[in-house]
Amino acid sequence: MKKIFVFILAMIATSTYAQGLKTLTLEDLNFGGNNYHNMVPKHQYTTWWGNELVRTDVEDCYIVDKNTGKETELFSLGNINKWSGMNLHHLYNITFPVAGKTQVLLNDGKKQMLFDWEAKNEIWHTDNNFNGSTQASNFNYTSRTTAYVKDCQLHIVDAKGKDKQLTTDGSRNIVYGQSVHRDEFGINGGLYWSNDGKKLAFYRMDQSMVTDFPLVNIPEIDWKPAEGESRIATPAPEKYPMAGEKSHKVTVGVYDTKTENTIYLDAGDPTDRYFTNIAWSPDNKTIYIFELNRDQNDCRLVSYNAENGKKIAELYRETDKKYVEPLHPITFLPWDSSKFIMWSQKDGYTHLYLFNNKGEQLKQITKGKWVVMDFLGFDAKHKSIAIASNELSPIQKNIFIVSLETGKRALMDDNGEGWHTGSLSPNGQYIVDSYQTPTIPNNIAIVNTENGKRTSYYKAEDPWKGYTIPTYECGTIKAADGLTDLYYRMVKPLNFDPNKKYPTIIYVYGGPHAHNIDARWHYCSRGWETYMAEKGYLLFILDNRGSENRGKDFEQVTFRHLGEEEMKDQMKGVDFLKSLPYVDADRMGIHGWSFGGFMTTNLMTTYPDVFKVGVAGGPVIDWKWYEVMYGERYMDTPQTNPEGYANCSLLPKAKNLKGKLQIIIGLNDPVVVPQHAFSFLKACIAAGTQPDFFVYPGEPHNMRGHQSTHLHERISQYFFDYLK
């Protein structure tokens, strides 16, 4: 009787406590929500001033004692604006370019200035007259020169503010200085300064032969045309190279600020070729580029003379029966300019290799059935490098110091658990280790790489304290091959009762270069999952074969038949769910975006008796309508793999739709163009099936701002209506 009484008292206390907790909403949990910024773990922003650590904030800037974590103010926002005459709104983006000198680089959008805060005087400045309307820009501190693209033309602004226009033929068809190859192959820009800032390498992309996809801009509801201006919507065509069709042609130019001459690398005919991961030699005389054929199965590292553009040598060649995917430029050793580090997956896992500038492999630096995820920098004193890898667990990211002499690795992060992002001091002696674990929102430690001493610097409070939260779990199941471990995340409803049966939603992505489950806070759960769990749903997320960070065989198993192996694995997840007594197999839904939208639609129409409700966002419907670079890497061309494309198309499956399926797209999606969704609707009309459809005018592939909250309200409501 006493035990029962105690239990009842405990239940009453728990109930009373729960009643005092607040409920999380989409305004709290979605990145477009009005309260989202208060509900994410806080962070401390740091940068390096030589080997000194500096914290930057809105109002103040501090130097941090690396051994104690104690802070001393350097200057305030108010003072730096007063002294310099600038109009900075915060100090987050300031940098300290010269070690040992009290100089800070400031940029308020209108002006860029090098300022001495101790002497309180300006050292140098240039006006940013081009800012706000540029298509691309890149500043080199050493030469204090800026390259930028405006109105499609490439310009140079020197340290004295003199502006020189380098091109005249820039247009929608001829693109200078911007990202090429649809942002694939690790490319995220098109302007590359030499180390001394005296030469600029840049992309030139001729896309005149690429077909326009006819996107349309819908005017805002409060827009009023000027006198004589039409009210009609305006064309917004997107140059879109579809799989198997003509692609753009890229060349690499080099501008010499001293001679004021421009040359182009003599790389031969650019037709059906990719040029990526541009790197400069330490002496600024040579440019290194990875060149890839259109089939993406033959990759070469080639060096060029930066003064005349002539080819010097082919240093390395890698081929593969499926594909080779260069994602990183080479990196030269700071103590030996004749040697460089190169990334490769040639042994089955992403690892680092040491080469000399003759193209001879000297050693494999890292090795094992795990992948290198980040390269943090060098320790020249000890001839070592800092990396991040998932050696300890496929769902972790941990920081190691690796000796280039012996290959030995030493764990350097704060706890050996969770997901770590590191920033290495220039001398390699200290790492700022920012990390999460499933139960830690955000901690920062300062780690001495020489002695392993760890100094706790910052611990973020739980921003969800005082709110009701569901339960987050992680585990593994076997893939459809019966051998491979697949990781899953499960989010259980509030006040979970194992004796009840819950409607269950599978959130899916499943495509390359992405994963959903790792050892971050709440196992990297999305805010929407928490919201739905609070509404009484069980959420299940599985990283199938084909996703990232598990090695080449794991990733390439989907080659030439996207969706097939992925679905087999996801259905193993369904089998696992059905084995759980608290999962209602008659109330099972699925949701995903982009590749996940493809998977959602595929699963809904391949297994129509399993999934009752689905929401597919921005779905690929037929891979022959996707872009050349990504689509042909994983599927080859429609001409060479017609059977694969036919089997992966969802159009013939439109007739199979039984459950409630809502398709949602951005009308101005330049990634998965609306032709996909519209064609599926046509197929459903012809077959007599009834999907639902919603579109966001003016939005790209993903909804921006508060429209994202509206989107997730819509997704949620669909499950509330049909998966009760």
C-alpha positions in Angstrom: 0.0 0.0 0.0 2.9 2.4 0.9 4.5 1.8 -2.5 1.3 2.4 -4.4 0.8 5.7 -2.4 4.3 6.8 -3.2 3.7 6.0 -6.9 0.4 8.0 -6.9 2.2 11.0 -5.3 4.9 10.8 -7.9 2.3 10.7 -10.7 0.6 13.7 -9.2 3.9 15.6 -8.9 4.9 14.7 -12.5 1.5 15.8 -13.7 1.7 19.1 -11.8 5.2 19.6 -13.2 4.1 18.9 -16.8 1.2 21.3 -16.4 3.7 24.0 -15.7 5.6 23.4 -18.9 5.1 25.2 -22.2 4.3 23.5 -25.5 6.7 24.0 -28.4 5.1 25.5 -31.6 6.2 25.8 -35.2 7.1 29.4 -34.4 9.6 28.0 -32.0 10.8 25.0 -34.0 10.9 26.1 -37.6 13.8 28.2 -38.8 11.3 30.7 -40.3 9.4 31.0 -37.0 9.1 34.2 -35.1 10.7 32.7 -31.9 13.1 30.3 -33.5 16.2 32.3 -32.8 15.5 32.0 -29.0 15.0 28.2 -29.3 18.3 27.1 -30.8 21.4 26.5 -28.6 23.5 29.7 -28.2 27.0 29.8 -29.6 30.2 31.8 -29.1 31.8 33.1 -32.3 35.6 33.1 -32.4 38.3 33.9 -34.8 42.1 33.8 -34.8 44.4 36.8 -34.5 47.6 35.0 -35.4 47.7 32.4 -32.6 45.6 34.5 -30.3 42.0 33.6 -29.9 39.4 36.3 -30.2 35.6 36.2 -29.4 33.4 38.4 -31.5 29.9 39.4 -30.5 27.3 42.1 -31.3 28.5 44.8 -29.0 32.0 43.7 -27.9 35.2 41.9 -28.9 37.3 39.9 -26.5 40.7 38.2 -26.4 40.4 34.7 -24.8 43.0 33.2 -22.6 43.4 29.7 -24.2 44.5 28.1 -20.9 41.8 29.4 -18.7 39.0 30.6 -21.0 39.0 34.0 -19.3 38.1 37.0 -21.5 39.5 40.5 -21.8 37.8 43.2 -23.8 39.7 44.5 -26.9 37.1 47.1 -28.0 33.4 47.7 -28.2 31.1 48.2 -31.2 30.4 51.8 -30.1 34.1 52.7 -29.8 35.2 51.1 -33.1 32.4 52.9 -34.9 33.3 56.2 -33.2 37.0 55.9 -33.8 36.8 54.7 -37.4 33.7 56.6 -38.6 32.2 53.2 -39.8 28.6 52.1 -39.3 29.0 48.5 -38.2 25.9 46.8 -36.8 27.8 44.0 -35.1 31.3 42.6 -34.7 30.7 39.0 -35.9 32.5 39.4 -39.3 35.6 41.3 -38.3 39.0 39.7 -39.0 42.5 40.3 -37.7 44.8 39.9 -40.7 48.2 40.6 -39.1 49.5 38.6 -36.2 50.9 40.8 -33.4 49.5 44.0 -34.8 46.4 45.8 -33.3 44.8 45.9 -36.7 41.3 44.8 -37.6 39.6 44.6 -41.0 36.1 46.2 -41.0 33.4 46.2 -43.6 30.0 48.0 -43.2 28.9 47.4 -46.8 29.8 50.9 -48.0 33.4 50.9 -47.0 36.2 48.4 -46.3 38.9 49.6 -43.8 42.0 48.3 -42.1 42.0 50.1 -38.7 44.4 50.2 -35.8 42.3 50.2 -32.6 45.2 50.9 -30.3 46.4 53.9 -32.2 42.8 54.8 -33.2 43.7 55.6 -36.7 42.8 54.3 -40.2 45.6 52.5 -42.1 43.8 52.0 -45.4 40.3 51.9 -46.8 38.4 51.5 -50.1 34.9 52.3 -51.0 32.6 49.5 -51.8 30.6 51.2 -54.5 29.9 47.9 -56.1 28.4 46.3 -53.1 24.7 45.4 -53.0 24.4 44.8 -56.7 27.2 42.3 -57.3 26.8 38.8 -58.6 30.1 37.6 -57.0 33.1 39.2 -55.2 36.3 38.1 -53.6 38.8 40.3 -51.6 42.5 39.5 -51.2 44.0 41.1 -48.1 47.7 40.8 -49.2 47.2 42.9 -52.3 44.0 44.6 -50.9 42.4 44.0 -54.2 38.8 43.0 -54.9 37.5 41.1 -57.8 33.8 41.4 -58.4 31.1 40.7 -61.0 28.4 43.3 -61.7 25.9 43.4 -64.6 27.6 40.1 -65.8 31.0 41.8 -66.3 34.2 41.0 -64.3 35.9 43.9 -62.6 39.0 44.5 -60.4 39.3 47.2 -57.8 42.9 47.8 -56.6 44.1 49.0 -53.2 43.7 52.7 -54.3 40.1 52.2 -55.3 40.8 52.2 -59.1 38.1 50.1 -60.9 39.1 48.2 -64.0 36.5 46.3 -66.1 38.0 43.2 -67.5 35.2 41.9 -69.7 32.6 43.3 -72.1 30.8 40.2 -73.4 29.3 39.0 -70.1 25.6 38.1 -70.2 23.1 35.3 -69.3 24.9 33.3 -71.9 28.5 34.2 -71.0 28.9 34.0 -67.2 32.1 35.3 -65.5 33.5 34.7 -62.0 30.6 32.7 -60.7 30.0 29.1 -59.7 29.8 26.7 -62.6 28.7 23.1 -63.2 25.5 23.7 -61.1 27.5 23.9 -57.9 28.6 20.3 -58.1 32.2 18.9 -57.5 32.7 21.1 -54.5 32.4 24.3 -56.4 30.9 27.3 -54.6 32.4 30.2 -56.4 34.3 31.4 -59.4 37.0 33.8 -58.3 40.4 32.5 -57.1 43.2 34.9 -56.0 46.8 33.7 -56.0 48.4 33.8 -52.5 50.1 37.1 -53.2 46.9 38.6 -54.6 48.6 39.6 -57.9 46.8 37.1 -60.2 43.2 36.2 -60.4 41.9 32.8 -61.7 38.3 32.9 -62.7 35.7 30.8 -64.4 34.1 31.7 -67.8 31.0 29.7 -68.6 29.4 29.7 -72.0 25.9 28.4 -71.6 24.5 29.7 -74.8 23.8 26.2 -76.0 21.9 25.2 -72.9 18.1 25.2 -73.1 16.1 27.7 -71.1 13.5 26.3 -68.7 10.5 28.7 -68.7 10.1 29.8 -65.1 7.7 32.7 -64.4 7.8 35.5 -61.9 4.4 36.2 -60.4 4.0 39.8 -59.2 3.6 40.5 -55.4 0.0 41.1 -54.4 0.7 44.7 -53.5 2.7 45.5 -56.6 1.4 48.3 -58.8 2.8 48.7 -62.3 4.2 52.0 -63.4 2.4 54.0 -66.0 2.4 52.2 -69.3 3.8 49.0 -67.6 2.0 45.8 -68.1 0.5 43.9 -65.1 1.4 40.6 -66.7 3.7 38.1 -65.0 7.2 38.2 -66.4 9.4 35.4 -67.8 12.3 34.2 -65.6 14.1 31.6 -67.7 16.6 29.3 -66.1 19.5 27.8 -68.1 19.0 24.2 -67.3 21.1 21.3 -68.8 19.0 18.2 -68.5 20.5 14.7 -68.4 21.6 13.6 -71.9 21.3 17.1 -73.4 23.8 19.8 -74.2 25.7 21.2 -71.3 27.7 24.4 -70.9 31.3 24.9 -71.7 33.7 26.2 -69.1 37.2 27.7 -69.4 39.5 29.2 -66.8 41.0 32.6 -67.3 43.9 34.3 -65.4 44.3 38.0 -65.0 47.6 39.5 -64.0 47.3 42.7 -62.1 50.9 43.7 -62.9 50.8 43.2 -66.6 47.0 43.8 -66.9 46.8 40.9 -69.3 44.3 38.0 -69.3 45.2 34.6 -70.6 43.1 31.3 -70.6 44.4 27.9 -69.6 45.2 25.8 -72.6 43.0 22.9 -71.5 41.7 21.9 -74.9 38.0 21.6 -76.0 35.8 22.2 -72.9 32.8 20.3 -74.5 31.5 17.7 -72.1 34.2 18.3 -69.5 34.3 19.5 -65.9 37.0 21.7 -64.3 37.0 21.9 -60.6 38.9 22.5 -57.3 41.3 25.2 -58.5 44.4 25.6 -56.4 47.5 27.9 -56.6 51.1 26.8 -56.0 52.8 28.5 -53.1 55.0 30.5 -55.5 51.9 31.7 -57.4 53.3 30.4 -60.8 51.2 27.3 -61.2 47.5 26.5 -61.2 46.2 23.0 -60.4 42.8 21.8 -61.5 40.9 18.5 -61.4 39.5 17.7 -64.9 36.7 15.2 -65.2 35.0 13.7 -68.3 31.3 13.9 -68.8 30.8 10.3 -67.8 32.5 11.3 -64.5 34.6 8.1 -64.4 37.9 9.5 -65.5 39.5 12.2 -63.3 42.9 13.9 -63.8 44.9 16.4 -61.8 46.6 18.8 -64.2 49.0 21.6 -63.7 49.2 24.8 -65.8 51.6 27.7 -66.2 49.7 30.7 -64.7 51.6 33.2 -66.9 51.1 31.7 -70.4 48.3 29.1 -69.7 50.3 26.2 -71.1 49.8 22.7 -69.7 52.7 21.6 -67.6 51.8 18.0 -66.6 49.1 15.5 -65.8 50.1 14.6 -62.2 47.4 12.1 -61.3 44.7 10.0 -62.9 41.9 8.1 -61.2 39.2 6.0 -63.0 36.3 4.1 -61.7 33.7 1.7 -63.1 31.0 3.9 -61.7 32.2 7.5 -60.9 35.0 9.6 -59.4 33.9 12.6 -57.5 36.6 15.2 -56.7 35.4 17.6 -54.0 38.5 19.3 -52.6 41.5 21.2 -54.0 45.0 20.0 -53.2 46.7 21.6 -50.2 50.5 22.2 -50.1 52.6 21.6 -47.0 53.6 24.9 -45.4 57.0 23.6 -44.6 57.6 21.9 -48.0 56.2 23.5 -51.2 57.1 20.5 -53.2 54.5 18.3 -51.5 50.7 18.4 -51.3 47.8 16.6 -49.7 45.1 15.2 -51.9 41.7 13.7 -51.1 40.6 10.5 -52.7 38.1 7.6 -52.3 40.1 5.2 -54.4 40.6 2.6 -51.6 36.8 2.6 -50.9 36.8 5.3 -48.3 37.5 9.1 -48.3 41.1 9.5 -47.2 44.1 11.8 -47.5 47.2 11.1 -49.5 50.7 12.8 -49.7 52.0 13.5 -53.2 55.0 15.5 -54.5 54.7 18.0 -57.3 55.8 15.5 -59.8 52.6 13.5 -59.2 54.3 10.7 -57.2 52.3 9.3 -54.3 54.5 9.3 -51.3 52.1 7.7 -48.8 48.5 7.2 -47.8 48.1 9.4 -44.7 44.9 8.0 -43.3 43.4 4.5 -43.8 40.5 2.5 -42.5 36.9 1.7 -43.0 35.9 5.2 -42.1 36.0 8.6 -43.9 37.8 11.9 -43.4 35.2 14.6 -43.2 37.1 17.8 -42.6 40.7 19.0 -43.0 41.4 21.6 -40.3 45.0 22.6 -40.9 48.7 22.0 -40.1 51.1 21.9 -37.2 54.4 22.8 -38.9 56.4 22.3 -35.7 55.4 18.6 -35.3 54.8 17.9 -39.1 51.2 16.9 -38.4 47.7 17.7 -39.6 44.3 18.1 -37.9 41.3 16.3 -39.3 37.8 15.3 -38.4 36.5 11.8 -39.2 33.9 9.2 -38.2 36.5 6.7 -37.2 34.9 6.2 -33.8 31.4 5.8 -35.1 29.5 6.2 -38.4 27.3 8.8 -36.7 30.0 10.7 -34.9 32.5 13.3 -36.1 35.7 13.5 -34.0 38.9 15.5 -34.2 42.3 13.9 -34.5 45.9 15.0 -34.9 47.7 12.9 -37.5 51.5 12.6 -37.8 52.6 12.8 -41.4 55.7 10.8 -40.5 54.1 7.8 -38.8 50.4 8.1 -39.7 49.6 7.8 -36.0 46.3 9.5 -34.9 45.6 11.1 -31.5 42.1 12.0 -30.5 42.0 15.7 -29.7 38.4 16.7 -29.1 36.9 17.2 -25.6 35.1 13.9 -25.0 35.3 11.4 -27.9 31.6 11.5 -28.3 29.1 13.4 -30.3 29.7 15.7 -33.3 32.7 18.0 -33.3 33.6 21.0 -35.4 37.1 22.3 -34.9 39.1 25.5 -35.7 42.9 25.1 -35.6 45.2 27.9 -34.6 47.7 28.9 -37.4 50.6 27.3 -35.5 48.6 24.1 -34.9 48.9 24.3 -31.1 45.2 24.9 -30.2 41.9 23.7 -31.4 38.6 25.4 -30.6 36.3 22.4 -30.3 32.6 23.2 -30.7 30.5 20.1 -30.2 27.1 18.6 -29.5 26.0 15.2 -28.2 22.5 13.8 -28.1 22.1 15.3 -24.6 24.4 18.4 -24.9 23.1 21.4 -26.9 26.4 23.0 -27.5 29.7 23.0 -25.7 33.0 24.7 -26.6 36.4 23.6 -25.3 39.9 24.8 -26.1 42.3 21.9 -26.6 46.1 22.1 -26.4 47.3 19.7 -29.1 50.8 19.3 -27.6 49.7 18.1 -24.2 46.0 17.3 -24.7 44.9 19.7 -22.0 41.2 20.6 -22.4 39.8 23.9 -21.1 36.0 24.2 -20.9 35.2 27.6 -22.5 31.4 27.6 -23.0 28.4 25.6 -22.2 25.1 26.5 -23.8 21.9 26.2 -21.7 19.2 24.0 -22.9 16.9 26.4 -24.9 14.0 24.0 -24.5 14.1 24.0 -20.7 10.6 24.7 -19.4 9.0 23.1 -22.4 7.5 19.7 -23.0 9.7 17.5 -25.2 9.3 14.0 -26.6 11.8 11.2 -26.4 14.6 10.8 -28.9 16.2 7.4 -29.5 18.8 6.0 -31.9 19.5 2.4 -33.0 20.4 0.2 -35.9 18.7 -2.3 -38.2 20.1 -4.5 -41.0 19.9 -3.2 -44.6 18.1 -5.3 -47.3 21.5 -6.9 -48.0 21.3 -8.6 -44.6 24.8 -7.4 -43.7 25.0 -3.6 -43.4 24.0 -1.7 -40.3 21.7 1.2 -40.9 21.2 3.9 -38.3 17.8 5.2 -37.4 16.3 7.9 -35.2 12.9 7.6 -33.5 11.0 10.4 -31.9 8.4 9.1 -29.6 5.2 11.1 -28.7 4.8 13.0 -25.5 3.8 10.9 -22.5 4.6 7.8 -24.5 2.7 4.7 -23.5 4.1 1.5 -24.9 0.7 -0.1 -24.6 -0.9 2.4 -27.0 -0.7 2.2 -30.8 0.5 5.4 -32.5 0.2 6.8 -36.0 3.7 6.8 -37.5 5.4 9.0 -40.0 8.6 8.1 -41.8 10.7 11.2 -42.7 12.9 10.3 -45.6 15.7 11.8 -47.7 17.9 8.9 -48.7 20.0 10.5 -51.5 23.7 11.0 -51.9 25.7 13.6 -50.0 23.3 13.8 -47.1 22.4 12.0 -43.9 19.8 12.4 -41.3 21.1 10.7 -38.2 24.2 11.7 -36.3 25.3 12.1 -32.7 24.3 15.8 -32.4 21.7 17.1 -30.0 18.5 15.0 -30.1 20.3 12.8 -32.7 20.0 15.8 -35.2 16.3 15.7 -35.1 14.4 18.3 -37.1 12.1 20.7 -35.3 9.1 19.5 -37.3 9.6 16.0 -35.9 9.4 17.4 -32.4 6.2 19.3 -33.3 4.5 16.2 -34.7 5.6 14.1 -31.7 4.0 16.7 -29.5 0.8 16.1 -31.5 0.8 12.4 -30.8 2.7 11.0 -33.8 5.7 8.7 -33.7 8.5 9.7 -36.1 11.0 7.3 -37.7 14.0 8.4 -39.8 16.5 5.9 -41.4 19.7 6.5 -43.3 19.6 4.0 -46.2 22.4 2.8 -48.4 23.2 5.5 -50.9 23.6 8.2 -48.3 26.9 9.7 -47.2 29.9 9.0 -45.0 29.8 5.2 -45.1 32.3 4.5 -47.9 32.2 4.0 -51.7 30.3 0.6 -51.8 27.6 1.9 -49.5 27.2 5.1 -51.6 27.5 3.6 -55.0 25.1 0.7 -54.6 22.4 2.9 -56.2 24.3 3.5 -59.4 22.1 3.5 -62.5 18.9 2.7 -60.6 18.2 5.4 -58.1 15.4 4.6 -55.7 15.5 0.9 -55.9 18.0 -0.1 -53.1 16.9 2.9 -51.1 13.3 1.7 -51.0 14.4 -1.8 -50.1 16.2 -0.4 -47.0 13.3 1.9 -46.1 11.0 -1.1 -46.3 13.2 -2.9 -43.8 12.6 0.1 -41.6 8.8 -0.5 -42.1 9.3 -4.1 -41.2 11.0 -3.0 -38.0 8.2 -0.6 -37.2 5.6 -3.2 -37.7 7.4 -5.4 -35.2 6.9 -2.8 -32.5 3.7 -3.2 -30.5 3.1 0.6 -30.2 3.3 1.3 -34.0 -0.1 1.3 -35.8 0.7 -0.3 -39.1 -2.7 0.8 -40.5 -1.8 4.5 -39.8 1.6 4.9 -41.5 2.6 8.1 -43.4 5.7 9.4 -45.1 7.2 12.8 -45.9 10.4 14.0 -47.6 11.7 16.9 -49.7 13.7 16.9 -53.0 15.3 13.4 -53.2 13.1 12.7 -50.2 10.1 13.9 -52.2 11.1 11.4 -54.9 11.4 8.7 -52.3 8.0 9.7 -50.7 6.2 9.5 -54.1 8.0 6.3 -55.0 7.1 4.5 -51.8 3.5 5.7 -51.9 3.0 4.3 -55.4 5.2 1.2 -55.1 3.7 0.1 -51.7 0.2 1.7 -51.9 -1.2 -0.6 -49.2 1.5 0.3 -46.7 1.4 4.1 -46.7 -1.9 5.8 -46.0 -0.7 9.4 -46.3 2.3 11.1 -47.9 3.6 14.7 -48.4 6.2 15.0 -51.2 8.1 18.3 -51.4 9.9 19.3 -54.6 10.0 15.7 -55.8 12.1 14.4 -58.7 9.6 12.4 -60.8 11.8 11.3 -63.7 15.6 11.6 -63.6 15.8 12.4 -67.4 14.5 15.8 -66.4 17.2 16.4 -63.8 20.4 18.2 -64.4 23.4 16.8 -66.2 26.1 16.8 -63.4 24.2 15.1 -60.6 21.8 13.0 -62.7 24.4 11.5 -65.0 26.8 10.8 -62.2 24.3 8.4 -60.6 22.3 7.3 -63.6 24.5 7.7 -66.7 22.6 9.3 -69.6 19.1 8.4 -70.8 20.8 7.3 -74.0 23.2 4.8 -72.4 20.9 3.7 -69.5 17.3 3.7 -71.0 16.2 0.8 -68.9 17.5 2.3 -65.6 15.7 5.6 -66.4 12.5 3.8 -67.3 12.5 1.7 -64.1 13.2 4.8 -61.9 10.5 7.0 -63.5 7.4 7.5 -61.3 5.1 8.4 -64.2 4.0 4.7 -64.8 3.4 4.4 -61.1 0.8 7.2 -61.0 -1.9 4.7 -61.6 -1.0 2.9 -58.3 -1.8 5.8 -56.0 -4.3 4.8 -53.3 -3.6 6.9 -50.3 -3.6 10.6 -49.8 -0.6 12.2 -51.4 0.1 16.0 -51.4 2.8 17.4 -53.7 4.2 20.8 -52.8 6.7 22.8 -54.9 8.1 26.3 -55.3 6.9 27.7 -58.6 10.4 29.1 -59.3 12.4 26.0 -58.4 15.6 26.1 -60.4 16.8 22.7 -59.1 13.9 20.3 -59.4 12.0 22.2 -62.1 8.2 22.2 -62.0 8.0 20.0 -65.0 8.5 17.1 -62.6 5.4 17.8 -60.5 3.3 18.9 -63.4 4.0 15.8 -65.4 3.1 13.6 -62.5 -0.2 15.4 -62.2 -0.8 14.8 -65.9 -0.1 11.1 -65.4 -2.5 11.0 -62.4 -5.2 12.7 -64.4 -4.8 10.2 -67.2 -4.8 7.3 -64.7 -7.8 8.7 -62.7 -5.9 8.9 -59.4 -6.3 11.9 -57.1 -3.2 13.6 -55.6 -3.4 17.0 -53.9 -1.1 19.8 -55.0 0.1 23.1 -53.5 2.5 25.6 -54.9 4.5 28.6 -53.5 4.7 31.3 -56.2 8.1 33.0 -56.3 9.8 30.4 -54.1 12.8 28.3 -55.2 13.5 24.7 -54.2 13.1 25.4 -50.5 10.7 27.9 -48.9 12.4 31.0 -47.4 11.6 33.0 -44.3 8.3 32.7 -42.6 6.9 30.9 -45.7 8.7 27.9 -44.3 6.5 28.0 -41.2 3.5 28.2 -43.4 4.8 25.2 -45.4 5.2 23.1 -42.3 1.8 24.1 -41.0 0.4 22.8 -44.3 2.4 19.6 -44.1 1.3 19.0 -40.5 -2.4 19.7 -41.2 -2.4 17.1 -44.0 -1.4 14.5 -41.5 -3.8 15.8 -38.9 -6.6 15.5 -41.5 -5.8 12.1 -43.0 -3.5 10.2 -40.5 -5.4 10.7 -37.3 
